[in-house]
Every structure is written in C-alpha cells, then in structure tokens.
Amino acid sequence: MSKHEYAVQIKRMTGQEDIPLPQKMSELAAGFDLYAAVVEPIVIAPGERTLIPTGFSMAMPDALEAQIRPRSGLALKHGITCLNSPGTIDADFRGEVKVILANLGQVLFTVNRKDRIAQMVFQEVPKVRLIETEELSDTERGAGGFGHTGKQ
C-alpha cells in the first residue's frame, strides 16, 4: 500500500464561490463529499437521470485518478445513485467535475444548491503496458464467465 501524499489543485468555477470545495467529513474518510452547484433546484423523477455540476475543476498528478461514487445515505434513504459508477476523472481532464445522478427510488427527489450529492475518492493508477500475444496461460477457471461457478 502506498504512503504517498499527492497535491491536487482545485479551482472554483466563476460564480461558484459559495459552493463548498470537496471535503472529508471525518479524519479517516476515504472520500471527499461533493456539493451541488445548481442555479435552481433540480427535480429528478423516478427512473430519470441528470447531470449535476459541482462548481470546481482540478489538476491532479498523472499517478492519480478520481472516482465519483454514490453517497450511501442518499442511496439508502432516497434511491439516489451515480450512474457510470465509479465514474473516472482522468489526470488530464481540466473541465468542471459533474455528477450523473439517477433516481432509482419511487418518489421525486430534489437537488438543491449546496446539497452533498456524491463522493470523490482518489486512487493511484499503475503504469500498464499491454503486450499482444497469440496464447494465454491456462487457469482452472479458463474462459468461464458470468455465473460460471454456480449459486452459493
């Protein structure tokens, strides 16, 4: 496990000075909570999805990616989740971070300005080199795919 500390630059988007920057809600939290930078409340109907701005962009070292993940409380209490989860923000992206929220619940859900909507977790990204080959080594599993091991 890495013990590196990385500096990530955060830039507020113009007009979003009142939106809190990403922050950890406890000392040992893995994720930084993200806040909605919506101008007006947005209502997400059951089965719908929408893109929610967060009011910031960032620059991180090329050894990192940022993953956008749902907040467990929103998921449990309201059925609100993040699509494309975890969503990946690459180190070379400099646009505003946005979150795809989906309502899997059964009632309308309103996103208000400054609501905590998701969390962002940073992960190290290993340098990987793909090597094309004609054959792969055998394993006990082989090409067994979805559900191949049966029910437990």
N, C-alpha and C positions, 0 to 999 in steps of 0.2 A: 504494500500500500504506500502510496506517495505521501510525503510530508511537505510537498511544495506549497508555497503560498504564491498566488498569482495576483497581479494588479489588473483590474478590469476598469476601463474608463467608462463612465456613464455621462450621457449628455441629455439634459432635459430638452424636449421639443418646445419650440416657441409657443407661448400661450399656455403652457402646462406647469407653470411654476408652483401652483397649489397642489399638484399631484405628488404624493409621497414617492420618493425613489424606492426601488426594491429594498426590502429589509427582512432580516431574520427576526422571527417573533420570539425566539428563545436562543440561549447561548449555543446549544448543540443542535439546533435545527439544521437540516441538510438544505432546505430550500429557502429562497428569498420570496416573500409574498409580492405579488404584482397587483397594481391598482388600476381600476378602470379610468381612462381619460376621456370618457364620453362627454359630449357637449350637453346633450339632453338624455334623460332616461331612455333606455332601450328595453323593449319588452320582447322576450323570446317565448314564443308559443311552444307547447309540447310538440316534439318532433322537428322543431326548427333549429337552425344554427345561424350564428352571426359572427362577424369579425370585430373584436373589441380592441381599440388602441390602448396603449399603456402610458404614453406620454414621454417615452425615452428611447434613445438608441444607445449603442455601446460599441466598444472596441475591446476585444479580448485577445490574449496571446494565442498563437496558432496551435498551441498544445491543448487548447480547450474547445469544448462545445458547450452550449447552454441548452438544457432540455426544459421545455414547458410542460408542466404536469397539472392535473386537476387538484383542487383543494378537497380534502376528504370530507370536510363538513358540508360543503356545497353539494357534493355527490350524494352523501347520505341523506341530508335533510330535504334537498330540493331536486335531486336527479340531474344536477348540472355538472357537465364534464367538459373536457377539452378533446376535440377531435384531433386526429393525427397525433395521438399521444403515445409516447412523449414527442412533442414537436421539437425539431432540431434547429437551433440557430448556429450557423457556421461562423467561424472566426473572421471570415472576410465580409460578413454582412454588416452594413452600416445604416440600414434603414430603421424606421421605428419598429419596435417589438410590438407585435399584435397577437392576440389570442383568439383561436376559434372556439367559441363556447357553443355547446349544444344542450338543449333541454330534453333530457330523457324522462323527465317527470311527467305528471299528469295535469299540472296547472301552469298558468302563465308565470314567468319569472322576470322580474325587472332588475336590470343592471343600472345602478346609479353612479354618478361621478364619485370617485374615491373608494368605491367598493373593492374589497380584496377579491380577485377573480381567479387567480391561478398561482402557481409557484414555479420558480425557476431554479433548477439545480445545475451546477457546473460539473462537468466530467472531463477527465483527461482523455485525449484521443491519441491512441498509439499510431506511430508511423507504420503503415502496412504496405507491402509490395506484393502484388498478385503475380503469380507465376503460372502461365498456361502449361498444361501437361496433357498427355494422352491417356494416362491412367491414374487412378487414386488408390491409396492403400485400402485394404478390406477392413471392416469392423464387424462386430457381432450384429449391430443394428442394420448395417448396409443401407439400402435405399428406403427403408421403412419410414413412412411419413405420418401424416395426421392420424392419431388414434391407433397406430400400429401395435402398441403394447397392450391394448385391451383395457377394460374397465378395472379399477381397483376397488 
